[in-house]
Amino acid sequence: MATSENGQTIDSDLPSWLDKVTLNKAIEQQIGEFKKLTKFTIENDTKQGENYSSLIIRIKADAEMEDGTTKSATFFLKAHHVNEMMSSILERLRLFPKEEELYHKILPKFEKLYAEAGKTVQFAPKAYTFDRDHGMEYVLLEDLQAKQFKNANRLEGLDMDHMKEVLKKIAEFHAASACYVEHYGTFGEDFTVGIFNTKNKDLLKEFNASGAFLNQLKKWKNCQQYYEKLMNSDEYLVDRLLEDQRVDNRQFNVLNHGDLWTNNIMFQYDAFGKIKQTLFVDFQVAKYGSPANDLFYVILSSAKKDIKTAQFDYMVRFYYDNLVENLKLLQYHRPLPKLTAIHAALLRNGLAAYMVASKVLPIVMLEKTSDAKLENYLIDESKLKADMYGNHKYCQAMMELLPWLDNRGLLDWK
């Protein structure tokens, strides 16, 4: 810890520009007018083994109020890594400007659509800004932990009660995004194309290389047929990914969260352990396109093992019923999507299912280790990939998931 010129206490391993930060307006928005700040602490909260692609910082401000009492304001700050390579990748992919636009401009309009229809909906933590622009990309949010929000256990997965709450929220989010297009026009290129740009092809090939997965797949019992089907997939995977992620305006499209797994879903519980509220965080890869993307992502990455495939169709139906209900509430003017269209979208987007099973699920199931950080993955991926794909629990999960994917034709995306 070190103390800055402003009297702030700041971790020494954090960016130096943070010692110039002030956020009196944000503090006032959170706790009301105050007399003076008595303590201001900035701490690195980037957890080992939780695969964060950004620097995670917690800020706490203690303030003396006009009546002499003390109140605390807490914030959750996402900023660029001190690591230059990670920072340059984030800049190239425009992840921070995109997330900032979503928190400050798009989500408020989603919530306004519901408010005008008589329904109160919140999708994410409240967003704030610093008092002055320091020329740095960042996202400043309310600290949901201060309101007793927390993540479910990613290694255990979400039971049906949790999945239903998540699917309700996804349905609300997707419905609002479809109606947003009717009210405000299409989303910008950051959302319609995003990271799936041909200029990012080399980076996408690096991120999505399948060698380590395929090396394990060919060793797994009774998996030779899947290996033979996928063995040359690196030759065409990214081209197919770029093709699949093009927006098809003939289909029903929504804004997908894009990274919807347990660590990006926050739950608040009542005194009896019942879920009171569900919010989403981390919208850096939000993408306009087929709702199949979010459905495959959250169900295959985060639903408990005993419901992941056995109750897949039920969960899709549950999502669909809530989607239609919200589209009607928001007075969506186009023809309502049919359940058959949602299932057809799922079948067309088999690559999305494979990507979750082979790239996301092994990270979700990885026990916490000091190596399980994205920057280490980019610098020296060999040990992390060996841990990911050599994980016995992941192997067992894939023994059930691969036949399910193959029987639905979801591996036939060449």
C-alpha positions in Angstrom: 0.0 0.0 0.0 1.1 3.6 -0.7 -0.5 7.0 0.0 -0.9 9.4 -2.9 -0.8 13.2 -3.0 -4.6 13.2 -2.6 -4.4 11.2 0.6 -5.7 8.0 -1.1 -4.5 4.6 0.0 -3.6 2.7 -3.2 -2.0 -0.7 -3.9 1.5 -0.3 -5.3 0.9 -2.8 -8.1 -1.9 -0.8 -9.6 -1.7 1.8 -12.4 -0.1 5.1 -11.4 -2.9 7.1 -13.0 -5.3 5.9 -10.2 -3.7 8.3 -7.6 -5.2 11.2 -9.6 -8.7 9.8 -9.6 -11.6 11.6 -7.9 -15.2 10.5 -7.9 -17.1 12.9 -5.6 -20.1 13.0 -8.0 -20.3 9.2 -8.0 -20.0 9.1 -4.2 -22.7 11.7 -3.9 -25.0 9.7 -6.2 -24.5 6.7 -4.0 -24.8 8.1 -0.5 -26.1 11.6 -0.9 -24.4 15.0 -0.2 -21.5 14.7 2.2 -19.3 17.1 4.1 -15.9 15.6 3.4 -14.1 12.4 2.6 -12.4 10.8 5.6 -10.8 7.8 3.9 -10.3 6.7 0.3 -8.9 3.2 -0.4 -8.1 1.6 -3.8 -7.3 -2.1 -3.7 -6.5 -4.7 -6.4 -9.2 -7.4 -6.4 -8.1 -9.4 -9.4 -8.5 -12.9 -8.0 -6.1 -15.7 -8.8 -7.7 -18.5 -10.8 -10.8 -16.6 -11.9 -9.7 -15.9 -15.5 -10.3 -12.1 -15.5 -9.3 -10.4 -18.8 -9.3 -7.0 -17.0 -7.8 -5.5 -13.9 -10.4 -5.6 -11.2 -10.2 -2.9 -8.5 -12.3 -2.1 -5.5 -12.7 1.4 -4.2 -14.1 2.3 -0.8 -14.8 5.9 0.3 -15.7 6.8 3.8 -17.4 10.2 4.1 -18.5 12.4 6.9 -22.1 13.5 6.4 -23.6 16.9 7.2 -25.1 15.5 10.4 -21.8 14.2 11.6 -22.4 10.5 10.8 -20.2 8.4 8.5 -21.3 6.6 5.4 -19.4 4.4 3.0 -19.6 4.3 -0.8 -18.1 1.3 -2.6 -17.3 0.8 -6.2 -16.1 -1.9 -8.6 -13.6 -0.6 -11.2 -12.5 -2.5 -14.4 -9.4 -1.1 -16.1 -6.7 -2.1 -18.5 -4.0 -4.5 -17.2 -0.6 -3.1 -16.4 0.5 -5.9 -18.7 1.2 -4.2 -22.0 0.3 -7.2 -24.1 -3.1 -7.7 -22.5 -3.8 -4.0 -22.6 -3.0 -3.8 -26.4 -5.3 -6.7 -27.1 -8.2 -5.1 -25.2 -7.6 -1.9 -27.1 -7.6 -3.6 -30.4 -10.8 -5.4 -29.7 -12.5 -2.2 -28.4 -13.8 -4.1 -25.3 -13.9 -1.1 -23.0 -15.6 1.5 -25.2 -18.2 -1.2 -26.1 -18.9 -2.0 -22.4 -19.0 1.6 -21.4 -21.6 2.3 -24.2 -23.7 -0.6 -23.0 -23.7 0.4 -19.3 -24.2 4.1 -19.8 -26.5 4.3 -22.9 -28.0 1.0 -24.0 -29.0 -0.7 -20.7 -30.7 2.5 -19.4 -32.8 2.5 -22.6 -33.7 -1.2 -22.1 -34.8 -0.5 -18.6 -36.8 2.6 -19.8 -38.7 0.4 -22.3 -39.9 -1.8 -19.4 -40.6 1.2 -17.1 -42.9 2.7 -19.8 -44.7 -0.7 -20.0 -45.2 -0.6 -16.2 -42.5 -3.2 -15.2 -39.4 -2.5 -13.2 -36.4 -4.3 -14.5 -32.7 -4.0 -13.7 -30.1 -5.9 -15.7 -26.8 -4.8 -14.2 -25.1 -2.8 -11.5 -25.4 1.0 -11.7 -22.6 2.7 -13.7 -20.7 5.8 -12.7 -17.9 8.0 -14.1 -14.9 9.7 -12.6 -15.1 13.5 -12.0 -12.6 14.2 -14.8 -11.6 12.3 -17.9 -8.1 11.0 -17.5 -7.8 9.6 -21.0 -8.0 6.0 -19.7 -10.5 3.4 -20.6 -12.5 2.0 -17.7 -15.8 0.9 -16.3 -16.9 2.1 -12.9 -19.8 0.3 -11.2 -21.6 0.0 -7.9 -20.1 -2.8 -5.8 -22.8 -5.5 -5.8 -21.0 -7.4 -2.9 -22.0 -4.5 -0.6 -25.6 -5.4 -1.3 -24.9 -9.1 -0.6 -24.9 -10.2 -4.2 -22.6 -13.1 -4.9 -21.8 -15.7 -7.6 -23.0 -19.3 -7.4 -20.3 -22.0 -7.2 -19.1 -22.4 -10.7 -17.6 -25.9 -10.0 -21.0 -27.1 -8.8 -23.1 -25.4 -11.5 -26.5 -23.9 -11.4 -29.5 -25.9 -10.2 -32.9 -25.5 -11.9 -34.1 -22.7 -9.6 -31.0 -20.7 -10.4 -31.2 -21.5 -14.1 -34.9 -20.4 -14.3 -34.0 -17.0 -12.8 -31.1 -16.6 -15.3 -33.3 -17.6 -18.2 -36.0 -15.2 -17.1 -33.4 -12.4 -17.1 -32.0 -13.4 -20.5 -35.5 -13.4 -21.9 -36.1 -9.9 -20.6 -32.7 -8.8 -21.9 -33.3 -10.3 -25.4 -36.8 -9.0 -25.6 -35.6 -5.5 -24.7 -32.9 -5.6 -27.3 -35.3 -6.7 -30.1 -37.6 -3.8 -29.2 -34.7 -1.4 -28.9 -34.0 -1.9 -32.6 -37.6 -0.9 -33.4 -37.3 2.2 -31.2 -33.7 3.4 -31.8 -32.4 1.6 -34.9 -29.8 -1.1 -35.2 -26.9 -1.4 -32.8 -23.5 0.0 -33.9 -20.7 -2.0 -35.4 -19.1 -2.8 -32.1 -22.2 -5.0 -31.4 -23.1 -6.2 -34.9 -19.6 -7.2 -35.8 -17.5 -6.7 -32.6 -14.5 -9.0 -32.3 -15.7 -11.1 -35.2 -14.0 -8.9 -37.7 -11.7 -10.3 -40.5 -8.9 -8.0 -39.3 -8.9 -10.0 -36.1 -8.7 -13.4 -37.9 -5.1 -14.1 -36.7 -6.0 -13.3 -33.1 -9.2 -15.4 -33.3 -7.1 -18.3 -34.6 -4.7 -17.9 -31.7 -7.5 -17.8 -29.1 -9.5 -20.7 -30.6 -6.7 -23.1 -31.5 -8.0 -26.7 -30.8 -4.8 -28.6 -30.7 -4.7 -29.2 -26.9 -8.4 -30.2 -26.8 -8.0 -32.6 -29.8 -4.9 -34.2 -28.3 -6.9 -35.1 -25.2 -10.0 -36.1 -27.2 -8.2 -38.8 -29.2 -7.1 -40.3 -25.9 -10.6 -40.4 -24.3 -12.4 -43.7 -24.3 -15.0 -44.2 -27.1 -14.3 -40.8 -28.6 -12.5 -41.8 -31.7 -15.5 -40.9 -33.9 -15.6 -37.4 -32.5 -11.9 -36.9 -33.0 -12.1 -38.0 -36.6 -14.9 -35.5 -37.2 -13.0 -32.6 -35.6 -9.3 -33.5 -36.2 -8.9 -30.9 -39.0 -11.2 -28.3 -37.6 -8.6 -25.6 -37.0 -8.3 -25.3 -40.8 -11.8 -23.9 -41.1 -13.1 -23.1 -37.6 -12.4 -19.4 -37.6 -13.8 -18.9 -41.2 -16.9 -20.7 -40.1 -17.1 -18.6 -36.9 -16.8 -15.4 -38.9 -19.6 -16.6 -41.2 -21.9 -17.7 -38.4 -21.5 -14.4 -36.5 -22.7 -12.3 -39.4 -26.1 -10.9 -38.7 -28.8 -12.6 -40.7 -31.6 -10.1 -40.8 -34.0 -12.7 -42.1 -33.9 -14.4 -38.6 -35.0 -13.2 -35.1 -32.0 -11.5 -33.6 -31.2 -10.2 -30.2 -28.3 -8.6 -28.3 -26.5 -11.5 -26.7 -24.6 -11.0 -23.5 -21.8 -13.1 -25.1 -20.0 -14.4 -22.0 -22.8 -15.6 -19.8 -21.5 -18.1 -17.3 -21.6 -18.3 -13.5 -18.9 -15.8 -12.8 -20.8 -13.1 -14.7 -24.1 -13.7 -13.0 -24.8 -12.2 -9.5 -27.5 -13.4 -7.2 -29.0 -11.7 -4.2 -30.8 -14.0 -1.6 -33.4 -13.4 1.1 -33.0 -14.6 4.7 -34.4 -18.0 3.7 -31.9 -18.5 0.8 -34.5 -17.8 -1.9 -33.2 -15.8 -4.9 -34.4 -12.2 -4.7 -32.7 -10.6 -7.7 -30.4 -11.7 -10.5 -28.0 -9.3 -12.3 -25.5 -9.7 -15.1 -22.0 -8.2 -15.3 -19.1 -8.1 -17.9 -20.7 -7.2 -21.2 -17.4 -6.8 -23.1 -18.2 -9.3 -25.8 -21.9 -8.5 -26.2 -23.0 -9.4 -29.7 -26.1 -8.9 -31.8 -27.2 -12.1 -33.5 -29.0 -15.4 -32.9 -30.3 -16.0 -29.3 -28.8 -19.5 -29.7 -25.4 -18.0 -28.7 -26.5 -17.1 -25.2 -28.7 -20.2 -24.8 -25.8 -22.6 -25.6 -23.4 -20.6 -23.6 -25.2 -20.4 -20.3 -26.8 -23.9 -20.3 -23.7 -25.8 -21.5 -21.2 -23.9 -19.4 -23.2 -23.3 -16.2 -26.2 -25.6 -15.7 -25.6 -28.5 -13.2 -24.5 -31.8 -14.7 -27.8 -33.6 -14.0 -29.9 -31.0 -15.9 -27.5 -29.7 -18.6 -28.6 -32.0 -21.3 -31.5 -33.9 -19.7 -33.5 -30.7 -19.2 -32.0 -28.7 -22.1 -35.2 -28.6 -24.2 -37.3 -27.7 -21.1 -35.0 -24.8 -20.3 -35.2 -23.6 -23.9 -39.0 -23.8 -23.7 -38.9 -21.9 -20.4 -36.8 -19.2 -21.9 -39.0 -19.0 -25.0 -42.3 -18.6 -23.0 -40.7 -15.7 -21.0 -39.3 -14.2 -24.2 -42.7 -14.0 -25.9 -44.3 -12.7 -22.7 -41.9 -9.8 -22.6 -42.0 -9.1 -26.3 -45.8 -8.8 -26.0 -45.4 -6.5 -22.9 -43.0 -4.2 -24.8 -45.4 -4.2 -27.9 -42.9 -5.8 -30.3 -44.3 -5.0 -33.8 -42.8 -7.7 -35.9 -44.1 -11.3 -35.9 -43.3 -13.1 -32.7 -40.7 -15.8 -33.1 -42.0 -19.4 -32.9 -40.5 -22.1 -30.7 -39.6 -24.0 -33.8 -37.6 -21.0 -35.0 -35.6 -21.0 -31.7 -34.8 -24.7 -32.1 -33.9 -24.2 -35.8 -31.5 -21.4 -34.7 -29.9 -23.8 -32.1 -29.4 -26.4 -34.9 -27.9 -23.9 -37.3 -25.5 -22.7 -34.6 -23.8 -26.0 -33.7 -20.4 -24.3 -33.8 -21.5 -22.1 -30.9 -22.3 -25.2 -28.8 -18.9 -26.8 -29.7 -17.1 -23.6 -28.8 -18.7 -23.6 -25.3 -17.9 -27.3 -24.8 -14.3 -27.1 -26.0 -13.2 -23.5 -25.0 -15.4 -22.3 -22.1 -16.4 -25.4 -20.1 -12.8 -26.5 -19.4 -12.1 -23.1 -17.9 -15.3 -23.1 -15.9 -14.5 -26.6 -14.5 -10.8 -25.8 -13.7 -10.0 -25.7 -10.0 -8.6 -22.4 -8.8 -4.8 -22.2 -9.5 -2.4 -19.3 -9.8 -2.0 -20.2 -13.5 -5.6 -19.8 -14.4 -5.4 -16.2 -15.5 -5.9 -15.0 -19.1 -2.6 -13.2 -19.3 -0.7 -16.4 -18.3 -2.8 -18.2 -20.9 -1.6 -15.8 -23.6 2.0 -15.8 -22.5 2.5 -19.5 -21.8 -0.5 -21.6 -22.5 1.0 -25.1 -22.3 0.5 -25.7 -18.6 -2.9 -24.1 -18.3 -4.2 -26.0 -21.3 -2.8 -29.3 -19.9 -4.6 -28.6 -16.7 -7.8 -27.6 -18.5 -8.1 -30.5 -20.9 -6.4 -33.1 -18.6 -9.0 -32.4 -15.8 -10.7 -35.7 -15.0 -14.0 -34.0 -14.2 -14.0 -32.2 -17.6 -13.3 -35.5 -19.3 -16.2 -37.1 -17.5 -18.5 -34.2 -18.4 -17.5 -34.5 -22.1 -18.2 -38.2 -22.2 -21.9 -37.2 -21.7 -21.9 -34.0 -23.7 -20.1 -35.2 -26.9 -22.7 -37.9 -27.7 -25.5 -35.4 -27.0 -23.9 -32.8 -29.3 -23.3 -35.4 -32.0 -26.8 -36.9 -31.9 -28.3 -33.4 -32.5 -25.9 -32.8 -35.4 -24.2 -30.0 -33.5 -20.7 -31.2 -34.5 -21.6 -31.2 -38.2 -20.6 -27.6 -38.9 -17.7 -28.0 -41.4 
